[in-house]
């Protein structure tokens, strides 16, 4: 494997990881922001109040986006295996 191929593979891996995790991170960020805003408006400063909605939304999002996630992960794995075959020859 040449250094250029290794850098290209690593770059595609990082880009793919960001692509896959972006929906989850954005939704959790928005829920956390809304919960923090509600806490400051109502003056309730309970630390566990922010975690429970985040966990519930994350669980629902994982169930909803599981087919999309599995399809993308399998396509990426196939691409990586095909690259290995090309790099080996």
ChimeraX attribute file (.defattr): number of C-alpha atoms within 10 A of each C-alpha:
attribute: neighborCount
match mode: 1-to-1
recipient: residues
	/A:1	8
	/A:2	8
	/A:3	8
	/A:4	9
	/A:5	12
	/A:6	11
	/A:7	11
	/A:8	11
	/A:9	14
	/A:10	12
	/A:11	12
	/A:12	14
	/A:13	14
	/A:14	11
	/A:15	11
	/A:16	15
	/A:17	12
	/A:18	12
	/A:19	11
	/A:20	15
	/A:21	11
	/A:22	12
	/A:23	13
	/A:24	14
	/A:25	13
	/A:26	11
	/A:27	15
	/A:28	19
	/A:29	13
	/A:30	12
	/A:31	19
	/A:32	17
	/A:33	13
	/A:34	13
	/A:35	17
	/A:36	17
	/A:37	12
	/A:38	14
	/A:39	16
	/A:40	11
	/A:41	9
	/A:42	9
	/A:43	9
	/A:44	11
	/A:45	12
	/A:46	8
	/A:47	10
	/A:48	8
	/A:49	14
	/A:50	18
	/A:51	14
	/A:52	11
	/A:53	15
	/A:54	18
	/A:55	13
	/A:56	11
	/A:57	16
	/A:58	17
	/A:59	11
	/A:60	12
	/A:61	15
	/A:62	14
	/A:63	10
	/A:64	11
	/A:65	12
	/A:66	12
	/A:67	11
	/A:68	11
	/A:69	14
	/A:70	11
	/A:71	11
	/A:72	15
	/A:73	15
	/A:74	11
	/A:75	12
	/A:76	15
	/A:77	12
	/A:78	12
	/A:79	11
	/A:80	15
	/A:81	12
	/A:82	11
	/A:83	13
	/A:84	12
	/A:85	9
	/A:86	9
	/A:87	11
	/A:88	7
	/A:89	5
